[in-house]
Amino acid sequence: MKLTQFERRYLEAIPQSNYWDGPVKVGIGVWCFSVTDEITEFTEQQAKGVMSSLVKKELVTIEDYEGKGRGDDMTVAFTEAGVRALNE
């Protein structure tokens, strides 16, 4: 699957999160803010756009635990396709 440089960077940042522990696996979520904290070259709007694109491509899933749509209440997790894309 063709990824933009921003999409690739976001996927690579997920396991770099301070909340990630262990090997890359499907369905293991980390807080979205902890991923975007790793990507200093993105603006907040760019990060949201990249996250949306990755969800549309079915590479990640986003869970909103509080139902507020805020990054501090949301987690991001790899799908099987996302793990494959990360390893390409």
C-alpha positions in Angstrom: 0.0 0.0 0.0 1.3 3.4 -0.9 1.8 5.7 2.1 2.7 9.4 2.3 5.7 10.3 4.3 3.4 11.7 7.0 1.5 8.4 7.2 4.7 6.4 7.4 6.0 8.7 10.2 2.8 8.4 12.2 2.8 4.6 12.0 6.5 4.5 13.1 5.7 6.8 16.0 3.0 4.5 17.5 5.5 2.0 19.0 7.8 4.9 20.0 5.1 6.1 22.4 6.0 6.2 26.1 2.9 4.0 26.7 3.9 1.3 24.2 5.3 -1.9 25.8 6.5 -4.9 23.8 6.4 -6.0 20.2 4.1 -4.5 17.6 0.7 -6.3 17.7 -2.8 -5.8 16.3 -5.3 -4.1 18.5 -2.9 -2.9 21.2 -3.8 0.8 21.8 -1.8 3.7 23.1 -3.0 7.3 23.8 -3.2 9.4 20.7 -1.5 12.3 22.4 1.5 10.1 23.3 2.0 9.4 19.6 1.6 13.0 18.4 4.1 14.0 21.1 6.7 11.9 19.3 6.1 13.7 16.0 7.4 17.3 16.5 7.4 18.0 12.8 3.5 17.8 12.6 1.1 20.5 13.5 -1.9 19.4 15.5 -4.1 19.7 12.4 -1.7 17.7 10.3 -1.7 14.9 12.9 -5.5 14.8 12.9 -5.5 14.6 9.1 -2.9 11.8 9.0 -4.9 9.9 11.7 -8.0 10.2 9.6 -6.3 9.0 6.5 -4.8 6.0 8.3 -8.3 5.1 9.6 -9.8 5.4 6.1 -7.0 3.1 4.8 -7.9 0.7 7.6 -4.3 0.8 9.0 -5.3 1.9 12.5 -8.3 2.1 14.6 -9.2 5.0 17.0 -11.2 4.5 20.2 -12.8 7.4 22.0 -13.2 6.4 25.6 -14.9 9.5 26.8 -16.9 10.2 23.7 -15.6 13.8 23.6 -13.4 13.6 20.5 -10.4 14.9 22.2 -6.9 13.4 21.7 -6.3 12.9 25.5 -9.3 10.6 25.6 -8.5 8.6 22.5 -6.3 5.6 21.7 -4.8 4.4 18.4 -4.1 0.8 17.6 -2.7 -1.1 14.6 -4.9 -3.3 12.4 -3.4 -6.3 10.6 -3.0 -4.2 7.5 -1.3 -1.5 9.6 1.3 -3.9 11.0 2.0 -5.1 7.5 2.4 -1.6 6.2 4.8 -0.7 9.1 7.0 -3.7 8.3 7.2 -3.0 4.5 
